């Protein structure tokens, strides 16, 4: 392949390098520290810049794009305060294993190390959380750094890369060719390891798979499902990775997230073999490392992961298989299952537990979220993209909706608030013909809800559900459990969210009764605008299983019992 060197300014070199490596969208908040990049983009409409209203929203959008496509999401922010605002997205990309490249304007090189206006040493700031942090000090090296950034962000366990761009460097000219990152080769599993896996599963009587991690495309998910169904292995997904296994499959038995089904917890405890594929087995799916206690499980553990450094880092597996997940899934799909399945009854019982968990408890209040979500489960198209924020309200989406490719679930594994609406906007910009639905609490939505203006500006129409209970619900729950009847700093005063949406030029409606939800949802879709549906909840409805008063009463009873025991 012949590569032609051309003379260009630093800003143009950078934009051309992004395009050469496959970028098509970039999410930004404009800043004077990278004006040359913004100027160069005016001549390259094939790189669409999405103007955002706060750097945290831009970073969430870039992270969601990376999670959704497997290609690095591009975020552009200015130095100092802009980078600080965007740090939440970098942390999300790190813990969620999402490919992302954040380009940060920087002070001129002759001003460095003098605490110049908005100066920060980005290597120190982002070093602990990003896969690679660097500063491009020469315009002629921009193509090299950008190609390496794409390679680093997508290889092994994906994650964020941060590149600082001194403003005077962007003004330099250089004669350089564009460089395209080499595509990471599939890391194939060793046949001996796959064969041993088959033998270990065949020798078990209660196997259970836990599926998680990143780098799963639709084909890989299909291969994985063929393996699970052929071998009749019950599979749970790790926290907010429910779209990896078709929830309508007899193999799927639930998700190991927050508010996990007690029956699923017992199934994991009673399994005689754990097959962990893609997941790191982090704090949430292991229920604080108490469900699966490190470093060595009492039952055999088979661990497949794309990053060799993760294997044995926390848990000591009996069989470790380093491999790219699509390659591992292909190898598993090719395995011939045993002629008889000793765990057939076990698998059916695990699935029955999940189906029972899908039935909401009766509720006689005005707004029945269980009924609403079972309606949504039937109404949403198979390719819908659902984004979820942090908060107790998310339990209804986790428990009652069903996921599976080509549909997607995008939610922050790191529990970042304010994620859902920017993520839904990024999804709608990426796949404009698909229904993109975000779910946020009243607290989380007001952290990034101003991105409604970005949606209007970009001409994209995601639909937002806002669960308004007038408080930081998750924190209130923990507060009542530890300090019952002592409410502090968790009550909120909210706007009329529907009126707020209308002020932006979006569709807005308030729903206070169950029967009003379906027509409101259909009207939101028919509007063709970004839409907000505010669900005014009873604050008592704190989780899918219990009420705030019941939690408080239980906490008071525990305290009374403890006082009595201490007094004896």
C-alpha positions in Angstrom: 0.0 0.0 0.0 1.4 3.4 -1.0 1.1 6.1 1.6 1.5 9.7 0.4 2.9 12.3 2.7 1.3 15.7 2.6 2.1 19.0 4.2 -0.7 20.1 6.7 -1.2 22.0 9.9 -1.4 20.0 13.2 -5.1 20.4 13.5 -5.7 19.1 10.0 -3.2 16.2 10.5 -5.2 15.2 13.6 -8.6 15.3 12.0 -7.3 13.3 9.0 -5.7 10.8 11.3 -9.0 10.2 13.1 -10.8 9.7 9.8 -8.1 7.4 8.5 -8.6 5.2 11.6 -12.3 4.9 11.1 -13.8 7.7 13.2 -17.1 9.2 12.1 -18.4 10.9 15.2 -16.7 13.0 17.8 -18.4 14.4 20.9 -17.1 17.8 22.1 -17.4 21.0 24.0 -15.5 23.6 22.1 -12.4 25.2 23.6 -9.8 27.7 22.5 -7.0 25.3 23.3 -7.9 23.2 20.2 -9.3 25.7 17.8 -7.1 24.3 15.0 -8.9 20.9 15.3 -12.3 22.5 15.2 -11.3 24.6 12.2 -9.9 21.6 10.3 -13.2 19.7 10.9 -15.1 22.3 8.9 -13.4 20.9 5.8 -14.0 17.2 6.7 -17.8 16.8 7.1 -17.3 13.0 7.2 -16.2 13.6 10.8 -19.4 14.8 12.4 -18.8 16.9 15.5 -21.6 16.7 18.1 -21.7 19.8 20.2 -22.5 19.0 23.8 -23.4 21.2 26.8 -21.0 19.8 29.4 -17.8 17.7 29.1 -19.2 15.0 31.3 -22.1 14.5 28.9 -19.7 14.5 25.9 -17.5 11.9 27.6 -20.5 9.7 28.4 -21.6 9.9 24.8 -18.1 8.8 23.6 -18.0 5.9 26.1 -21.5 4.7 25.0 -20.4 4.9 21.3 -17.4 2.7 22.1 -19.5 0.3 24.1 -22.1 0.1 21.3 -19.8 -0.2 18.3 -16.5 -1.7 19.6 -14.7 1.2 17.9 -13.2 4.0 20.1 -15.6 6.8 21.0 -13.9 10.2 20.4 -14.3 12.9 23.0 -12.7 16.4 22.5 -12.4 18.8 25.5 -10.4 21.8 26.5 -7.7 21.9 29.1 -8.1 22.1 32.9 -11.8 22.4 33.8 -12.9 20.7 30.6 -10.8 17.7 31.3 -11.9 17.6 34.9 -15.5 17.6 33.9 -14.8 14.8 31.4 -13.0 12.6 33.9 -16.2 10.8 34.8 -16.4 9.4 31.3 -12.8 8.2 31.4 -13.4 6.3 34.7 -16.6 4.8 33.2 -14.7 3.6 30.1 -12.0 2.1 32.3 -14.3 0.1 34.6 -16.7 -0.8 31.8 -13.9 -1.8 29.4 -15.1 0.5 26.7 -12.7 1.8 23.9 -12.5 5.5 24.1 -10.0 8.3 23.0 -10.2 11.6 24.8 -8.3 14.5 23.1 -7.5 17.3 25.5 -6.3 20.8 24.6 -3.2 21.8 26.5 -1.3 25.0 27.2 1.5 25.9 24.9 4.7 23.9 25.4 6.8 26.9 26.6 4.2 27.5 29.3 4.3 24.0 30.8 5.3 23.4 34.4 4.5 27.1 35.3 0.9 26.5 36.4 -0.2 28.4 33.4 -3.9 29.2 32.8 -5.9 25.9 33.2 -2.7 23.8 33.1 -2.8 20.2 34.4 -0.3 17.4 34.1 -2.6 15.0 32.4 -0.2 12.1 32.8 -0.6 12.3 36.5 -4.3 13.1 36.4 -5.4 10.2 34.2 -2.5 7.8 34.7 -4.2 5.5 37.2 -7.4 5.2 35.2 -6.6 5.3 31.5 -4.8 2.6 29.5 -2.4 5.1 28.1 -1.9 8.8 28.7 0.5 10.9 26.5 1.2 14.3 25.2 1.8 14.9 21.5 4.7 17.5 21.4 5.4 17.3 17.6 3.0 17.7 14.8 4.8 15.2 12.7 4.1 12.5 15.2 0.3 13.0 15.4 -0.5 10.1 13.0 1.7 7.8 15.0 0.1 8.7 18.3 -3.5 8.5 16.9 -2.8 5.1 15.4 -1.4 3.8 18.7 -4.3 5.3 20.5 -6.8 3.3 18.4 -4.7 0.2 18.8 -4.4 0.6 22.6 -8.0 1.4 23.2 -9.3 -1.7 21.4 -6.7 -4.3 22.2 -6.9 -6.9 25.0 -9.2 -5.5 27.6 -10.5 -2.3 25.9 -10.4 1.0 27.7 -9.7 4.8 27.5 -6.7 6.6 26.1 -6.0 10.3 26.8 -3.9 12.4 24.5 -3.0 16.0 25.4 -2.6 18.5 22.6 -0.4 21.6 23.3 -2.1 24.4 21.4 1.1 25.7 19.8 1.8 22.1 18.5 -1.5 22.1 16.7 -0.4 25.3 14.8 2.7 23.7 13.4 2.9 22.3 9.9 4.5 19.0 9.0 4.8 16.8 6.0 3.6 13.3 7.1 1.5 10.4 5.8 -1.5 9.1 7.6 -1.1 5.9 9.5 -3.8 3.4 10.2 -3.7 1.3 13.3 -3.2 -2.4 12.6 -6.2 -4.6 13.5 -5.6 -6.6 16.6 -5.3 -10.3 15.7 -7.7 -12.7 17.4 -6.1 -14.3 20.4 -7.1 -17.9 19.8 -7.7 -20.3 22.7 -5.4 -23.3 23.0 -7.3 -26.4 21.7 -6.0 -28.3 24.8 -7.7 -25.8 27.1 -11.0 -26.0 25.2 -10.9 -29.7 25.3 -10.2 -29.7 29.0 -13.1 -27.3 29.6 -15.4 -29.7 27.8 -14.2 -32.6 30.0 -14.6 -30.6 33.2 -18.2 -29.5 32.3 -19.1 -33.0 31.3 -17.9 -34.3 34.6 -20.0 -31.8 36.6 -23.6 -32.2 37.7 -24.5 -28.5 38.4 -22.5 -26.3 36.1 -23.3 -22.6 35.9 -21.8 -20.0 33.5 -21.3 -16.3 34.3 -21.0 -14.1 31.2 -19.6 -10.6 31.1 -17.0 -8.3 29.8 -16.6 -6.3 26.6 -15.6 -7.1 22.9 -18.7 -9.1 22.2 -20.2 -8.5 18.8 -23.5 -10.0 17.6 -21.8 -13.0 15.9 -19.8 -13.8 19.1 -23.0 -13.7 21.2 -24.6 -16.0 18.7 -21.8 -18.5 18.9 -21.9 -18.3 22.7 -25.6 -18.9 22.8 -25.2 -22.0 20.5 -22.7 -23.5 23.0 -24.9 -22.7 26.0 -28.0 -24.2 24.5 -26.4 -27.2 23.0 -24.7 -28.1 26.3 -27.8 -26.9 28.3 -25.6 -24.8 30.6 -27.5 -22.3 32.7 -26.0 -18.8 32.2 -26.2 -15.7 34.3 -24.9 -12.4 33.0 -22.7 -10.1 35.1 -23.8 -6.6 36.2 -25.4 -4.7 33.2 -24.2 -7.2 30.6 -27.7 -8.7 30.1 -27.6 -8.3 26.3 -24.8 -10.9 26.0 -27.2 -13.9 26.3 -30.6 -13.8 24.7 -33.0 -13.5 27.7 -35.6 -15.5 25.9 -33.3 -18.5 25.6 -33.8 -21.4 28.0 -30.1 -21.0 28.9 -30.6 -17.5 30.4 -31.2 -17.5 34.2 -30.8 -13.9 35.2 -28.3 -11.2 36.0 -25.9 -10.9 38.9 -26.3 -7.2 39.5 -27.8 -5.1 42.3 -31.1 -6.4 43.7 -30.3 -9.8 42.3 -32.9 -12.6 42.7 -32.3 -14.5 45.9 -33.0 -17.7 44.0 -30.1 -17.0 41.6 -27.8 -16.3 44.5 -28.6 -19.8 45.8 -28.0 -21.3 42.4 -24.5 -19.8 42.3 -23.8 -21.1 45.8 -25.0 -24.6 44.9 -23.2 -24.9 41.5 -20.4 -27.5 41.4 -18.5 -25.7 38.6 -18.3 -22.1 37.6 -17.6 -21.2 34.0 -16.7 -17.5 33.9 -16.5 -16.1 30.3 -15.4 -12.5 29.7 -16.2 -11.3 33.2 -13.6 -10.2 35.6 -15.8 -11.5 38.5 -15.8 -8.0 40.1 -17.5 -6.8 43.2 -21.0 -6.5 42.0 -21.5 -9.9 40.3 -19.8 -11.7 43.2 -22.0 -9.7 45.7 -19.0 -8.0 47.4 -16.8 -11.1 46.8 -19.0 -13.0 49.3 -20.9 -15.2 46.8 -17.6 -16.3 45.2 -14.9 -15.9 47.8 -11.4 -15.2 46.5 -8.8 -16.3 45.9 -9.7 -20.0 45.5 -13.3 -21.2 45.1 -14.5 -24.4 46.8 -15.6 -25.6 43.4 -13.7 -25.7 40.1 -13.4 -22.4 38.3 -12.8 -22.1 34.5 -12.0 -18.5 33.6 -11.8 -17.2 30.0 -10.7 -13.6 29.5 -9.2 -11.5 26.8 -6.6 -10.0 29.1 -4.1 -12.5 30.4 -3.3 -10.1 33.3 -6.9 -10.6 34.6 -6.5 -14.4 34.9 -5.4 -15.2 38.4 -5.3 -11.6 39.5 -8.2 -12.0 42.0 -9.4 -15.5 41.6 -7.2 -18.5 41.1 -8.8 -20.6 38.3 -8.5 -24.3 37.9 -8.4 -23.7 34.2 -7.4 -20.3 32.7 -8.0 -19.7 29.0 -6.6 -16.4 27.6 -8.4 -15.7 24.4 -10.2 -13.1 22.4 -13.9 -13.6 23.3 -15.2 -14.0 19.7 -12.5 -16.6 19.1 -13.3 -18.4 22.4 -17.1 -18.3 21.5 -16.4 -19.9 18.1 -14.3 -22.6 19.7 -17.0 -23.3 22.3 -19.7 -23.4 19.6 -17.8 -26.1 17.8 -17.7 -28.5 20.8 -19.9 -31.6 20.6 -22.1 -31.9 23.7 -22.3 -35.1 25.6 -25.0 -37.5 24.5 -26.6 -37.4 27.9 -27.0 -34.4 30.1 -26.6 -35.1 33.8 -27.7 -31.6 34.7 -30.8 -31.3 32.6 -33.1 -31.0 35.7 -30.7 -28.5 37.2 -30.8 -26.3 34.1 -34.6 -26.4 33.9 -34.9 -25.5 37.6 -32.6 -22.5 37.1 -34.6 -21.2 34.2 -37.9 -21.7 36.1 -36.5 -19.6 38.9 -35.8 -16.8 36.4 -39.2 -17.0 34.9 -40.8 -16.8 38.3 -38.7 -13.7 39.1 -40.0 -12.1 36.0 -43.5 -11.9 37.5 -44.0 -8.6 39.5 -45.6 -8.6 42.9 -49.2 -7.2 43.1 -49.3 -3.4 43.7 -52.4 -1.4 44.3 -50.9 2.1 44.1 -51.5 4.6 41.4 -48.3 3.9 39.4 -47.4 0.2 39.0 -43.9 0.0 37.7 -44.1 -3.7 37.4 -47.0 -3.5 35.1 -45.4 -0.7 33.1 -42.2 -2.7 32.6 -44.0 -5.9 31.6 -45.9 -3.8 29.0 -42.6 -2.3 27.8 -41.1 -5.8 27.6 -43.8 -6.8 25.0 -43.8 -3.4 23.2 -40.1 -2.7 22.6 -38.7 -3.8 19.3 -36.0 -6.5 19.2 -33.3 -4.0 18.1 -34.1 -1.4 20.8 -31.2 0.2 22.6 -31.9 0.6 26.3 -29.6 2.9 28.4 -29.8 2.9 32.2 -28.5 5.2 34.9 -27.4 4.5 38.4 -30.1 4.2 41.0 -32.7 1.9 42.6 -35.2 2.7 39.8 -32.9 0.7 37.5 -33.9 -2.5 39.2 -37.2 -2.5 37.2 -35.4 -2.4 33.9 -32.9 -5.0 35.0 -35.5 -7.4 36.4 -38.5 -7.1 34.0 -37.1 -6.1 30.6 -35.5 -8.7 28.3 -32.4 -8.2 26.3 -30.6 -9.9 23.5 -28.9 -9.1 20.2 -29.5 -7.1 18.0 -30.9 -5.1 20.9 -28.5 -3.6 23.4 -28.2 -2.7 27.0 -25.9 0.2 27.8 -25.4 1.1 31.4 -22.4 2.1 33.5 -20.8 -0.8 35.3 -19.0 1.8 37.5 -22.4 3.1 38.7 -21.9 6.7 37.3 -25.0 8.9 37.6 -26.0 11.0 34.7 -25.0 8.4 32.1 -28.3 7.3 30.6 -29.5 10.2 28.6 -26.2 11.1 27.0 -25.7 7.4 26.2 -29.1 7.2 24.5 -28.3 10.3 22.5 -25.1 8.8 21.3 -27.0 5.6 20.4 -29.6 7.5 18.5 -26.9 9.4 16.5 -25.2 6.1 15.7 -28.4 4.1 14.9 -31.0 6.7 14.0 -33.6 4.2 12.9 -33.6 2.3 16.2 -35.6 3.1 19.3 -33.3 4.4 21.9 -34.7 4.6 25.4 -33.0 6.0 28.5 -34.0 5.5 32.1 -32.9 7.9 34.8 -33.8 8.9 38.3 -34.6 12.5 39.1 -31.2 12.9 40.7 -29.2 11.5 37.8 -31.2 13.2 35.1 -30.4 16.7 36.4 -26.7 15.9 36.3 -26.7 15.7 32.5 -30.3 16.6 31.4 -29.1 19.7 29.7 -28.0 17.4 26.9 -31.6 17.6 25.8 -30.4 20.8 24.1 -27.7 18.8 22.3 -30.3 16.3 21.1 -32.4 19.2 19.7 -29.3 20.7 18.1 -28.3 17.4 16.5 -31.8 16.5 15.4 -31.8 13.2 17.3 -34.9 11.9 19.2 -34.1 9.5 22.1 -36.9 8.9 24.6 -36.2 9.4 28.3 -38.0 7.9 31.2 -37.4 9.9 34.4 -38.3 8.2 37.7 -39.2 11.0 40.1 -39.4 10.1 43.7 -38.0 13.4 45.1 -34.8 11.9 46.5 -31.5 10.2 45.9 -33.3 6.8 46.3 -30.4 4.5 46.6 -28.7 6.6 49.2 -31.9 7.0 51.1 -32.3 3.2 51.1 -28.9 2.7 52.6 -29.5 5.6 55.0 -32.7 4.0 56.4 -31.0 0.7 56.7 -28.1 2.1 58.7 -29.5 5.2 60.3 -33.3 4.7 60.3 -35.5 7.8 60.7 -32.5 10.0 60.4 -32.8 11.5 56.9 -30.0 13.8 55.8 -29.0 15.3 52.4 -31.1 12.8 50.3 -34.3 14.8 49.8 -34.6 16.7 46.5 -36.7 19.6 45.1 -37.3 19.0 41.4 -38.7 20.9 38.4 -41.6 19.9 36.4 -39.6 17.6 34.1 -42.2 17.6 31.3 -42.3 21.4 31.3 -38.5 21.5 31.3 -38.4 19.3 28.3 -40.9 21.5 26.5 -38.8 24.5 27.2 -36.0 22.9 25.3 -38.3 22.2 22.4 -38.7 18.5 23.3 -41.8 16.4 23.9 -42.7 16.2 27.6 -45.5 14.5 29.5 -46.2 13.5 33.2 -47.5 10.1 34.1 -49.0 9.5 37.5 -51.3 6.5 36.8 -50.4 3.1 35.3 -53.1 3.4 32.6 -51.6 6.7 31.3 -48.2 5.2 30.5 -48.9 3.4 27.3 -50.6 6.3 25.5 -47.8 8.7 26.8 -45.1 6.4 25.4 -46.8 6.1 22.0 -47.2 9.9 21.9 -43.6 10.4 22.7 -42.5 8.1 19.8 -45.0 9.8 17.4 -43.7 13.3 18.3 -40.5 12.7 16.4 -38.7 14.9 19.0 -36.5 14.1 21.9 -39.0 13.1 24.5 -39.3 13.1 28.3 -41.8 10.9 30.2 -41.8 11.9 33.9 -43.0 9.0 36.1 -44.1 10.5 39.4 -43.4 7.7 41.9 -44.5 7.0 45.4 -41.2 7.4 47.4 -42.3 4.3 49.4 -41.6 2.2 46.2 -37.9 1.9 46.8 -37.1 -1.4 45.1 -38.8 -4.1 43.1 -39.3 -6.2 46.3 -40.0 -3.9 49.2 -41.0 -0.5 50.5 -39.0 2.2 52.3 -41.2 1.8 55.4 -40.6 -2.0 55.5 -36.8 -1.4 55.3 -37.0 1.2 58.0 -39.0 -1.1 60.3 -36.6 -3.9 59.7 -33.6 -1.7 60.6 -35.3 -0.4 63.8 -36.1 -4.0 64.8 -32.4 -5.0 64.2 -31.3 -2.1 66.4 -33.8 -3.0 69.1 -32.6 -6.6 69.1 -29.0 -5.5 69.3 -29.7 -3.2 72.2 -31.5 -6.0 74.0 -28.6 -8.4 73.4 -26.1 -5.8 74.6 -28.1 -5.2 77.8 -28.3 -8.9 78.7 
